[in-house]
Amino acid sequence: MSTVATASTAEKVLRQWRDPAAWATTSDILVILIALSLPWSTSLVAIFAVGLLVTMAPFLDVKAFLQSLRRPISVLPIALVALAVVGTLWSDAPWGLRLYAIGPTAKLLMLPVLFYHFARSARGMQVFIAFLASCTLLLAMSWIVAFDPGLSLKSGATYGVPVKNYIDQSQEFALCALALAYPIVMLLRAKKILLAALLMAISLSFVVNMAFVVVSRTALVTMPVLLVVFALLHLKWRSIVIILGVTAILAALAWATSPQLRKIGGTFSRDYQLYEEQNVPTSLGLRLEFWQKSLRFFANAPIFGHGTGSTRGLFEQAAIDHSGAGAEVIGNPHNQTLNVAVQWGAIGIVVLYAMWWLHLLLFRGEGLITWIGLMVVAQNIFTSLFNSHIFDFHEGWMYVVGVGVAGGTLLRPGSREAAPEPGNSIES
């Protein structure tokens, strides 16, 4: 009997092994695991991403996949990576730095993969639910660590940040809070008050945590802009006036009652004064220093740039015979446009902006998936004014997963939210 049972089990496993649907389900699970692990771990994200590629390979429709790569929304991320590779040829940096500098762009190659996969999968929303659930758990941990830092998952953790850093955490919390705005409004219109109240409580919890525990200045600046985007797209003028009025009152109350917000707000003027008057390398002062120097580097090589991995060497040369903020050396000017411009000139800027533009156009229209995709792209664009978030691991993967899954879902035949693809004449 045991021999028969073993043979039957082996036969079932073999059938599953040969079943394309089983492999597709495994791929879906791996993307969900990427979303779950993104707020907590970098190594797990990389492991699950490799696993995704492995599980897609056995039954990949090569012809359909190659055809999907011709979409402009896929061509441009590939072009940016190709530019980083080709840019090593005219860089003066050591070859080790040139090859290392390709790495931050490589994650963009997952965008076409996710577009292709989720144009054939119905589990896109489950990925976003997984990310929201994981961030909600992180929110709970943030409150716990704020009261007892000893419970943090890493040594030397800052106040209210159980893993990674406060910038990554703020990006996640801000995205979740804003992404929930659309379903809350839709549920209120449908008179589903209890579910709307639950989502509203979760959204406000993210905001309250950022107001009273910890928030990055980037999130503090960009969240109001994204809120205005939502209001203009999805609310009537009367509702906009009411919402903005209530938001202004709540913001004033938060400012009055939150030492954290007042502390962060006060650092803007203090950092600028210290930099201007005493050449002190403050956070704001260093950004201004990096941006000024990067503009000069760009002016010296405006078309092709200085090549992949050249940024640190340029800053090292510019720091000679300087002190204070002027002596600081960095390989990242903390601005996505300037990071691209220094290395690949105007050609790189055109490719980057064209990618952002086409991804924005992909998410025009109505629907929750459309709104999530739009928020991911818009957040990345605005926060990239102060950071190189396409190239940063955490924020870059937020962009790749958010745009790839949402975009692929909209390209799926029969999708209720499907919108015409920008600049595409090829049927998916």
Salt bridges, closest charged atoms under 4 A:
GLU11 OE2 - ARG15 NH1 3.23
ASP28 OD1 - HIS117 NE2 2.54
ASP28 OD2 - ARG123 NH1 2.55
ASP168 OD1 - HIS394 ND1 3.85
GLU172 OE2 - HIS394 NE2 2.33
ASP271 OD2 - ARG217 NH1 3.06
ASP271 OD1 - ARG270 NH2 2.95
GLU289 OE2 - LYS293 NZ 3.60
GLU366 OE1 - HIS234 ND1 3.64
ASP392 OD2 - HIS389 NE2 3.95
GLU395 OE2 - HIS389 NE2 3.95
GLU395 OE2 - HIS394 ND1 3.86
GLU421 OE1 - ARG71 NE 3.24
